[in-house]
Amino acid sequence: MADRKLDVTPQEPAEEIGGDTPAQPEEPATTPDPQPEGPATTPDPQPEGPAPFPPAGHRSERFDTFRPDGTRVTVTRDIDTGEQHVTEA
């Protein structure tokens, strides 16, 4: 590696940015023509009841049991997600 020489050829100086550049004329901002307003849209109505549990296609199990206070309940468990709902029987 001692035999290699560094290239010390003079290079052109870097150009300065900012001071000597001519000012670019700014183009006026154009705004699009406002669109005529059509009939007002209302949001889609929400479904009447909650989504079915478990969703269609999911495996589930349902069983009756008792809470610690003695209330009889039905447990519905979605086997695929592990989510469960407890309702009084």
Helices and strands as residue ranges (DSSP letters): E 60-66, E 72-78, E 84-88
